[in-house]
Amino acid sequence: MPIDIPRAEAHLNALLPRYGIPSAAVGVLHDGEVTAFAAGVTDVETGTSATSETVYQCGSMTKTWTALAFMQLVDEGGADLDEPVRAQLPGFAVADPEATARITPRHLLHHTHGIAESFGDPGEDDDVYARMTAAMSDAPQMFPPGSTHGYSAALGYALLARILEVHDGERWDEVMRRRLLTPLGLVDTHTRPEDVDPARTATGHLIRSLEEGPFRTPVDHLPRAFGPGGNITSTVREVLAMAHVVVSGGLAPGGDRVVSAEAVREMTGSRVPVPDPYLIGPQWALGLVVCDWDGRTVYASDGSTIGQNARLRVFPDSGTAVTVLTNGGPREPFHREVCDEILGQLSMPAAPGPPVPRKSRPVDPSRYTGVYRNLGTRYEVSAEGGDLHLTLELDPMQAAVMGRPPRIRYDMLPISGTHFLMPPTHPLEDPQTVALYDFTDGPARFLHTNARIHRRLD
């Protein structure tokens, strides 16, 4: 069934102002055919129209590309998912000697390595990932390797990149071009911002209110330290070329083999549970998130930078993929509404809605109250009259730019004994969820939200 592009474009044009997003590009892979369209402007100051060939920042969707390149190395026998990292990087070490000996590439791909994101400022030079690897020697453990999930924005995938660099004898950017981007025929996908044609690049935007409207982000792109985990830029058509590798069992759109079918099965089949399953999905695979849409398996790869956002949903049972790239947000309902319009046209089921809280209060609020922290992020859970609340301390710079108070207090509405829904406190916020879990020693040891883990302070 072909996509009704005028209808989909009209729907997209109606959604953008409602969410304060300057532009979006949408791509659909279905029955081996790619459909792409866009709406809005790439920059609110220039008014340049977005097209399906506009280049957007993909953020953490980059991790799926890096995972595919690493699985190539595994195919070749150059790496083993379950061999300790230090066997491939002899100088690798973290503060915990046991973790140093145990951490494997599978832990890095799953985000179960437990290393705190502590690597200093490695700079912007070509040796950035070597410097990061050396700088993490005193990084503490948030949890023992393999014991739970805690998203690693930069560190884990920088280690994977360093393994690739050492094996291939070239920097990560060159590894990605040779191993993946060129074989896939990608000419508009880049790992460095300076390689992108500025005339075709979307500018990131933030928003404080719909009345004020979106404004240019003060941060043009992420530091190079985030490269393997967040710095790829691409178009919707080229994101779908990467998705084609997943739905086809390892083949590029032209039919050339990129990775083995076994590698794709390993990527999608090797899974760990996510403590807070509601943001994206209940399981994390190797470079992909595994979603459960009322019993239907859907793979996800999402990403955000400071002003741009990327979403990809892959439906393996029908060989379909939908991607949405924006230069504003993030607003999960926006991406859901865009995706649901496409899926409706294809007679495919829509994404499940957010969880519904129950009416009962926690039996013992003291099991949850306390301070939970992960380096620069601090949450405090408190109880009043039997009700729980979560207070987030915002980064002062973020609070100033976004016009928000330094502390934001959320109500916590129980979904289960470990999961809570937090209604928004601002018109441009979406509902959030949080998990508090591991009551081995009495109170919860961990708080998990937005895929990140925070450890309880004693």
C-alpha positions, 0 to 999 in steps of 0.5 A: 500500500503506497503512502498518501504523501499529501495527507501525511504532509498535511498532518505533519504541517499541522503538528509542527506549530502545536509542538513548537518544532521548526521542521521534521523529515519523515522516511518510510521503508515498506515493501522494499520502497522508500518514501520520504517527505518533510515540512517546516524550516531548517532555521527559524532565522533564515526560513529555509524550507526543510526537504527530505534531503535535509541533514539532521543530527542523529544523537544516540541513534549513532550507537546503532551504526557503531554497533553494526561496525563492531559486529563486522569486527566480530564477524571477522574474528577480530573481537569477541563479544564475551572476551574481556575488554582488556584482552583487546585493550591491554591498558584498559582499567577502571577504579574497580579491579574486578570490573576491569577484569570482567567488562566485555564488549557485550556489557558495553553494547548492552549498557550494563558495564556500570562505569560512571561517565567519568573521563575528564575533558579528552579534547577534540583531537584525533586521539580523543578515544585513546585519551578517554580510555586512559582517563577512565582508570579512576572511574568508579562503578555505579553497579557491578558489571552485568547486574542491571542496566544504566545508559552510557551516553558516551563512555561505553561506545567510546571504548568500542570505538577504541577497540575498532581503532586499535584493530584497524589502525585508523581513527573511528571516523575513518573506520566508520566510513570504510566499514559501513558508510561507503558499503551502504552508499551513504554520501550524506552521513557523516561523523564530523560536523565540519564534513556536512554541507552547511547549506543542507544542514538543519539548525537545532532549536530549543523552546521555552514557550509556544508563545515565544516560539523556538530559538536557535540552540546555543550548542551547535553540536556535541563534543567529539567525545560523544562521537561513537555514541552521538555525533552522526548526522544523516538524512531520513533516506540514509537512516533507512539504509541503515535500518535496511541492514537490520530488516534484511538480515545484514544486507545493504539496500543494493544487496551487498552483505554488510554484516552476517545474518548471524550478527543481526540475530545476535544484535536483536536477540541478545537482550537485557531488561530495562528497569524503567521499561516505559520510555522506549521499551522493556529490553536493550539489545546490542545497539537497539532497544526492543519494544513490545507493542501489545505482543508485537516486537519492534526495534527502536533507535533514538537520539537527541542532541541539544536541539535536534532529535531522531527516532527510528522504529523497525518492524521486523515481521513486515520489513518496515521501518519509520524514521522521524528527524527533527530540529526541535523538541523532543516531544514524544507525543509528536513522534508518536503522532507522526508514526501513528499516521504512517502506520495507520496508512499501512494498516499497522497497529499504533504504538501503545499509550503511556502507563495508567497509574493506580489509585493506591499509595505506596504501603511504606514510603520510606522504602523509596525516600532518599537522595539518588545521584549519578555524577552531575544529576541529583534526584531527591525522593520525599514523602508527604502524607503518604504521597511520594514526590521527586525533586530534580536539581537542574544544571544552573546553565540549563535552568537559565537558558530554558527559564526554569527554576533550579529545582523541579518537583514532580508528583509520583503516581504509582504504576506498580510497587517499583514504577511511577508516573510523573505528570508534567510540571510545564506545558511543554513537558511530557509525562515521565516514568521512573523506577525505584528498585533493588530493595535487598538491604531495605530501601531502594538502591537505584533510581532509573529514569530516562534510561539512566541509573542513579545510585542511592546515597547512604 
